[in-house]
Each structure stands twice: as C-alpha cells, then as structure tokens.
Amino acid sequence: MTAALQVSTHPLVKHKLTRLRDTATDHRKFRELVRELALLLCYEATRDLALAPATVDTPMGEAAGWEASEVIGVVPILRAGLGLVDGIQELLPNVQVWHIGLYRDEETLRPVQYYNKLPDEPTVQLCLVLDPMLATGGSAIATVDILKRWGARRIKFLGILAAPEGVEALTTAHPDVSIHVAELDERLNDIGFIVPGLGDAGDRMFGT
Ligand code: PRP
C-alpha cells in the first residue's frame, strides 16, 4: 500500500477502535470513542508540524524552547466529520474550523456538495480534512479539490477507517495528501460500506 497511508500501530487506538466497531456500543460511548481516537490520531498526524524557536521564563530563569508556527485549519466533512472536531480542539485549541457539507448519493455513491463557506483567500497553512470513513474516497477527493482551489498548500486526511479502494482513489487523485487512519479494512461491499467497518458512522454518532 502507498507511502501516503499511515495506519496507527498504537495499542490504545487498536483498543478503542475495537470498542467503536462493537454493535453493543451505544451512541454516547460511540461519540466519546470517536473524540478520543481523533485526539490520538491527531497527535500522530502532526508529527511533522513546523516549529519556531521560542524562549520562556521558568521560575529558575530563561529556557529555550519551541512553539508551533503553522496556522492550522480543520475541515470536517458534514455530518460525520463533526465527531472528530472536539478531540482535535483539545490538542490544538486555536485551530480554525471550516465546515464542508457533502453527502453521498445513495445510487451513484458520488459526493454532492451542500455547504461551503470558505472565505475567498486561504487563511491557513495546514489543513486537516476530517471524516471517519474513507470509503470510495469520493467525499475526500471532492473536499481536497475544494481546498486546493481555495489555495491550501499542505493537506492531510484524518479518519478512522479506510477501505483500500478509497486509499487508492485519494492517493491517485492527490498523491501529496497523507492519510492518517486507525485501520485499513478489507474492502467495500456492494453498497459502498466499509467491511468489516463500523456501520454508518453518521447514524451511530447522531442516533439517526
Ligand atoms: C459517509 C461518510 C463519508 C462518506 C464516505 O457520509 O461519513 O463522508 O460517506 O464515503 P466516500 O469515501 O465513498 O465518499 P454520508 O454520505 O453517509 O453522510 P453523513 O456523514 O451525513 O452521514
């Protein structure tokens, strides 16, 4: 599989993902696990964040250190991407959040855009596209297309599960976009759901 794909090997991610898949996990617990997984995956996906030198005063004197120097935007794909925002804001409290509304047409599986309020000029240096499921990859590709037209230069995809088909499609369309997920699952089924997956992430998150 492609070098752009980064599947977490962290034991906590594996443990929480297994709980998340379980049909016995209720909506409240599901949202909590998604938030925790987002935080852990964000920690891994920001390994190459740019730093600038910074000096602070400790009680004992001056200490040379670092501060994160990139302006970061997180771009949740509505609806299910919303569940990943909280965990990321815990780690990165100053991020800009730019929502993109897409739903997948149930017949064609193609993404249909219904919300985009990006300003004319790009305001961030690094974009994290959030969607728990990378299935056919259509939603992620459409979102990266939108962000590149906006002028975003550095873009990463952060999700929970990916299907090989989605990874292939996204890396073919946008080889510069790294993909950070908790697991690469086996395949898509004939209605475009990831198998073994976790069902419909939006429905399990929002109780619909
Ligand atoms: C699901 C999921 C992704 C998309 C993935 O959204 O949350 O956004 O499908 O599929 P793709 O990789 O094949 O594009 P859905 O259309 O069910 O909308 P929702 O998030 O509002 O439930």
Residues whose N, C-alpha, C, O or C-beta is under 5 A from the ligand:
A	BS01	PRP	I77 L78 R79 A80 L102 Y103 R104 L109 D131 M133 L134 A135 T136 G137 G138 S139 A140 G166 G202 D203
